[in-house]
Amino acid sequence: MCETAVEVGEGAQCSEEGHQKAEVGTRIKVKGPLIVYHVPKIPKFDIGGLEGEVKDVIFQHKGRPVSATFPYKVQFNIELEDRKLKFFAHLKDDEFDVVA
């Protein structure tokens, strides 16, 4: 169990509550409607229901705990109007479910 944000094995991370939600490489699915405003060429985009891959989990920086509000960096690859878009979103652990 983690007291604060610490590393638990290779690549695995714990949240401050002491449980592991996802690690790098985990496939996730975004819960409910979640609007983002930084997708290239789309002013407002709902990523609710999209699946992506965790690319980074930030609970530590240079060995010290950080209080990242949205610690999971997730990459999404989508096709929209005959073009492929790749973008990242930073999520917190209650905004997604792990896909088996």
N, CA, C and O of each residue as an XYZ file, in Angstrom:
400
protein
N       0.833     -1.179      0.000
C       0.000      0.000      0.000
C       0.878      1.243      0.000
O       1.927      1.263      0.644
N       0.467      2.251     -0.699
C       1.232      3.486     -0.793
C       0.771      4.481      0.256
O      -0.429      4.665      0.458
N       1.707      5.118      0.918
C       1.352      6.183      1.846
C       1.149      7.486      1.086
O       0.203      8.230      1.341
N       2.040      7.743      0.162
C       1.889      8.854     -0.779
C       2.214      8.282     -2.143
O       2.236      7.064     -2.315
N       2.460      9.124     -3.090
C       2.746      8.622     -4.428
C       4.137      8.000     -4.454
O       5.135      8.696     -4.266
N       4.202      6.695     -4.686
C       5.473      5.989     -4.780
C       5.409      4.986     -5.906
O       4.328      4.609     -6.358
N       6.573      4.554     -6.358
C       6.643      3.568     -7.425
C       6.513      2.176     -6.828
O       7.104      1.884     -5.788
N       5.730      1.307     -7.493
C       5.508     -0.050     -7.019
C       5.876     -1.013     -8.125
O       4.999     -1.430     -8.882
N       7.112     -1.375     -8.246
C       7.504     -2.275     -9.319
C       7.752     -1.489    -10.594
O       7.569     -0.272    -10.638
N       8.165     -2.190    -11.613
C       8.543     -1.557    -12.860
C       7.327     -1.048    -13.625
O       6.492     -1.837    -14.067
N       7.228      0.257    -13.780
C       6.167      0.862    -14.566
C       4.836      1.024    -13.853
O       3.984      1.770    -14.334
N       4.625      0.364    -12.739
C       3.341      0.455    -12.031
C       3.360      1.673    -11.125
O       4.410      2.054    -10.609
N       2.209      2.278    -10.936
C       2.108      3.447    -10.087
C       0.923      3.292     -9.143
O      -0.026      2.566     -9.440
N       0.980      3.969     -8.022
C      -0.135      4.022     -7.080
C      -0.662      5.436     -7.044
O       0.096      6.395     -7.193
N      -1.936      5.565     -6.849
C      -2.492      6.890     -6.622
C      -2.281      7.231     -5.163
O      -1.829      6.390     -4.386
N      -2.602      8.450     -4.785
C      -2.403      8.848     -3.393
C      -3.289      8.045     -2.458
O      -2.983      7.934     -1.271
N      -4.378      7.484     -2.961
C      -5.241      6.659     -2.125
C      -4.655      5.264     -1.924
O      -5.184      4.488     -1.129
N      -3.569      4.927     -2.633
C      -2.896      3.659     -2.434
C      -3.355      2.552     -3.358
O      -3.048      1.389     -3.097
N      -4.074      2.856     -4.425
C      -4.477      1.803     -5.350
C      -3.977      2.117     -6.756
O      -3.776      3.278     -7.115
N      -3.786      1.089     -7.525
C      -3.296      1.245     -8.887
C      -4.484      1.305     -9.829
O      -5.335      0.415     -9.806
N      -4.556      2.329    -10.652
C      -5.637      2.463    -11.626
C      -5.150      1.984    -12.995
O      -5.786      1.129    -13.612
N      -4.046      2.518    -13.465
C      -3.525      2.156    -14.781
C      -2.029      2.431    -14.810
O      -1.513      3.209    -14.008
N      -1.352      1.798    -15.727
C       0.064      2.043    -15.917
C       0.305      2.283    -17.405
O      -0.605      2.119    -18.218
N       1.508      2.665    -17.755
C       1.854      2.941    -19.146
C       1.551      1.709    -20.000
O       1.934      0.591    -19.654
N       0.857      1.931    -21.121
C       0.496      0.846    -22.024
C      -0.912      0.313    -21.820
O      -1.402     -0.455    -22.647
N      -1.569      0.701    -20.743
C      -2.927      0.242    -20.451
C      -3.921      0.885    -21.415
O      -3.846      2.085    -21.680
N      -4.857      0.082    -21.940
C      -5.942      0.603    -22.774
C      -7.060      1.066    -21.854
O      -7.429      0.368    -20.910
N      -7.598      2.255    -22.137
C      -8.661      2.808    -21.306
C      -9.829      3.271    -22.173
O      -9.691      3.455    -23.382
N     -10.981      3.456    -21.529
C     -12.156      4.009    -22.195
C     -12.678      5.148    -21.323
O     -12.897      4.977    -20.124
N     -12.875      6.311    -21.944
C     -13.317      7.500    -21.217
C     -14.776      7.343    -20.813
O     -15.616      6.942    -21.618
N     -15.068      7.666    -19.550
C     -16.442      7.615    -19.037
C     -17.192      8.878    -19.463
O     -16.606      9.946    -19.639
N     -18.507      8.719    -19.621
C     -19.409      9.849    -19.819
C     -18.922     10.942    -20.736
O     -17.849     10.821    -21.327
N     -19.687     12.004    -20.866
C     -19.241     13.110    -21.707
C     -18.081     13.854    -21.048
O     -18.108     14.140    -19.850
N     -17.074     14.158    -21.844
C     -15.910     14.891    -21.366
C     -15.421     15.761    -22.521
O     -14.862     15.256    -23.494
N     -15.632     17.053    -22.408
C     -15.289     17.985    -23.474
C     -13.844     18.441    -23.321
O     -13.412     18.814    -22.230
N     -13.091     18.407    -24.441
C     -11.735     18.964    -24.480
C     -11.705     20.034    -25.569
O     -12.512     20.018    -26.499
N     -10.768     20.951    -25.436
C     -10.708     22.095    -26.341
C      -9.373     22.205    -27.071
O      -9.057     23.266    -27.609
N      -8.591     21.145    -27.101
C      -7.257     21.231    -27.683
C      -7.009     20.245    -28.822
O      -5.857     20.040    -29.205
N      -8.041     19.638    -29.366
C      -7.870     18.715    -30.487
C      -7.612     19.543    -31.741
O      -8.340     20.500    -32.005
N      -6.585     19.192    -32.521
C      -6.239     19.991    -33.706
C      -7.427     20.189    -34.654
O      -8.089     19.227    -35.044
N      -7.682     21.435    -35.013
C      -8.699     21.838    -35.988
C     -10.135     21.562    -35.559
O     -11.047     21.637    -36.383
N     -10.354     21.244    -34.281
C     -11.707     21.048    -33.756
C     -11.809     21.919    -32.495
O     -11.116     21.651    -31.514
N     -12.655     22.949    -32.504
C     -12.678     23.862    -31.358
C     -13.183     23.246    -30.053
O     -12.739     23.641    -28.975
N     -14.106     22.285    -30.137
C     -14.700     21.674    -28.945
C     -15.020     20.230    -29.303
O     -15.734     19.977    -30.274
N     -14.494     19.267    -28.521
C     -14.631     17.860    -28.888
C     -14.943     17.023    -27.653
O     -14.269     17.146    -26.630
N     -15.961     16.174    -27.748
C     -16.351     15.278    -26.651
C     -15.613     13.957    -26.814
O     -15.822     13.241    -27.794
N     -14.746     13.632    -25.851
C     -13.990     12.375    -25.929
C     -14.665     11.254    -25.145
O     -14.095     10.171    -25.007
N     -15.861     11.494    -24.633
C     -16.607     10.466    -23.904
C     -16.800      9.225    -24.764
O     -17.259      9.326    -25.901
N     -16.455      8.058    -24.235
C     -16.608      6.798    -24.949
C     -15.420      6.410    -25.807
O     -15.361      5.276    -26.283
N     -14.468      7.314    -26.024
C     -13.295      6.984    -26.833
C     -12.345      6.080    -26.056
O     -12.269      6.142    -24.829
N     -11.626      5.243    -26.792
C     -10.591      4.403    -26.194
C      -9.231      4.971    -26.552
O      -9.023      5.476    -27.655
N      -8.314      4.882    -25.612
C      -6.964      5.366    -25.826
C      -5.972      4.523    -25.046
O      -6.333      3.526    -24.420
N      -4.719      4.939    -25.095
C      -3.646      4.212    -24.417
C      -2.898      5.156    -23.493
O      -2.528      6.262    -23.887
N      -2.677      4.712    -22.255
C      -1.921      5.508    -21.296
C      -0.462      5.551    -21.750
O       0.174      4.512    -21.928
N       0.057      6.762    -21.935
C       1.437      6.948    -22.382
C       2.366      7.375    -21.254
O       3.577      7.173    -21.333
N       1.799      7.966    -20.202
C       2.623      8.403    -19.082
C       1.745      8.534    -17.839
O       0.571      8.893    -17.929
N       2.325      8.240    -16.686
C       1.652      8.405    -15.405
C       2.589      9.230    -14.537
O       3.732      8.842    -14.296
N       2.096     10.371    -14.072
C       2.970     11.305    -13.373
C       2.530     11.456    -11.919
O       1.621     12.224    -11.605
N       3.196     10.708    -11.040
C       2.995     10.847     -9.608
C       4.290     11.303     -8.945
O       4.290     11.721     -7.787
N       5.405     11.219     -9.697
C       6.704     11.605     -9.173
C       7.465     12.408    -10.220
O       7.293     12.211    -11.423
N       8.308     13.315     -9.739
C       9.221     14.044    -10.602
C      10.555     14.101     -9.891
O      10.674     14.663     -8.802
N      11.551     13.517    -10.516
C      12.887     13.443     -9.923
C      12.861     12.814     -8.538
O      13.563     13.250     -7.626
N      12.022     11.760     -8.395
C      11.969     11.013     -7.148
C      11.136     11.634     -6.041
O      11.044     11.083     -4.943
N      10.529     12.778     -6.323
C       9.709     13.440     -5.309
C       8.245     13.403     -5.711
O       7.931     13.547     -6.893
N       7.344     13.214     -4.756
C       5.917     13.187     -5.069
C       5.433     14.528     -5.621
O       5.850     15.594     -5.168
N       4.550     14.446     -6.604
C       3.905     15.645     -7.132
C       2.400     15.485     -6.969
O       1.892     14.369     -6.859
N       1.713     16.583     -6.955
C       0.264     16.515     -6.798
C      -0.404     16.840     -8.130
O      -1.182     17.789     -8.229
N      -0.099     16.058     -9.132
C      -0.684     16.273    -10.455
C      -2.194     16.066    -10.381
O      -2.657     15.029     -9.906
N      -2.955     17.039    -10.842
C      -4.403     16.944    -10.815
C      -4.897     15.913    -11.830
O      -5.854     15.183    -11.568
N      -4.242     15.858    -12.980
C      -4.599     14.923    -14.043
C      -3.347     14.111    -14.403
O      -2.676     14.426    -15.386
N      -3.025     13.077    -13.625
C      -1.741     12.394    -13.772
C      -1.617     11.431    -14.955
O      -0.507     11.003    -15.272
N      -2.718     11.082    -15.615
C      -2.658     10.093    -16.695
C      -2.643     10.784    -18.052
O      -3.623     11.424    -18.435
N      -1.534     10.659    -18.782
C      -1.432     11.215    -20.132
C      -1.855     10.109    -21.097
O      -1.201      9.069    -21.183
N      -2.954     10.338    -21.824
C      -3.550      9.314    -22.677
C      -3.501      9.765    -24.135
O      -3.831     10.906    -24.458
N      -3.082      8.847    -25.009
C      -3.044      9.130    -26.450
C      -4.286      8.556    -27.112
O      -4.657      7.407    -26.869
N      -4.921      9.359    -27.946
C      -6.079      8.941    -28.723
C      -5.740      9.037    -30.200
O      -5.097      9.992    -30.635
N      -6.175      8.040    -30.974
C      -6.049      8.044    -32.430
C      -7.455      7.873    -32.980
O      -8.093      6.845    -32.758
N      -7.939      8.884    -33.701
C      -9.306      8.815    -34.219
C      -9.320      9.167    -35.698
O      -8.403      9.809    -36.210
N     -10.377      8.734    -36.371
C     -10.640      9.143    -37.742
C     -11.862     10.019    -37.719
O     -12.905      9.637    -37.190
N     -11.733     11.195    -38.293
C     -12.827     12.156    -38.295
C     -12.868     12.835    -39.652
O     -11.906     13.487    -40.060
N     -13.987     12.680    -40.350
C     -14.149     13.270    -41.675
C     -12.989     12.916    -42.602
O     -12.379     13.799    -43.205
N     -12.691     11.645    -42.714
C     -11.650     11.112    -43.599
C     -10.238     11.605    -43.292
O      -9.382     11.622    -44.176
N      -9.994     12.000    -42.065
C      -8.623     12.328    -41.682
C      -8.325     11.692    -40.330
O      -9.199     11.552    -39.475
N      -7.086     11.320    -40.171
C      -6.663     10.691    -38.925
C      -6.074     11.748    -38.005
O      -5.240     12.559    -38.409
N      -6.527     11.717    -36.761
C      -6.029     12.649    -35.761
C      -5.417     11.889    -34.600
O      -5.959     10.886    -34.136
N      -4.277     12.387    -34.139
C      -3.640     11.842    -32.946
C      -3.510     13.004    -31.971
O      -2.978     14.058    -32.317
N      -3.999     12.806    -30.752
C      -3.881     13.849    -29.752
C      -3.790     13.217    -28.370
O      -4.090     12.037    -28.189
N      -3.376     14.014    -27.413
C      -3.225     13.574    -26.034
C      -4.194     14.347    -25.144
O      -4.546     15.492    -25.429
N      -4.613     13.703    -24.074
C      -5.410     14.362    -23.045
C      -4.903     13.885    -21.697
O      -4.513     12.728    -21.542
N      -4.911     14.775    -20.733
C      -4.534     14.422    -19.371
C      -5.814     14.165    -18.583
O      -6.699     15.018    -18.520
N      -5.899     12.970    -17.980
C      -7.112     12.557    -17.281
C      -6.797     12.208    -15.828
O      -5.655     11.907    -15.479
N      -7.826     12.254    -14.995
C      -7.681     11.751    -13.629
C      -8.357     10.390    -13.561
O      -9.125     10.037    -14.456
N      -8.083      9.621    -12.514
C      -8.481      8.216    -12.492
C      -9.985      7.975    -12.451
O     -10.417      6.862    -12.752
N     -10.799      8.955    -12.096
C     -12.246      8.715    -12.102
C     -12.909      9.093    -13.440
O     -14.133      9.055    -13.564
N     -12.091      9.456    -14.432
C     -12.635      9.828    -15.745
C     -12.546      8.706    -16.769
O     -12.966      8.890    -17.912
N     -12.007      7.543    -16.390
C     -11.893      6.445    -17.338
C     -11.984      5.092    -16.645
O     -11.819      4.974    -15.431
N     -12.254      4.066    -17.468
C     -12.242      2.673    -17.026
C     -11.167      1.953    -17.812
O     -10.908      2.287    -18.968
N     -10.537      0.964    -17.192
C      -9.548      0.140    -17.866
C     -10.268     -0.850    -18.762
O     -11.238     -1.482    -18.344
N      -9.788     -0.988    -20.011
C     -10.370     -1.933    -20.976
C      -9.597     -3.236    -20.861
O      -8.367     -3.250    -20.909
N     -10.329     -4.328    -20.709
C      -9.673     -5.645    -20.569
C      -9.121     -6.139    -21.872
O      -8.542     -7.224    -21.925
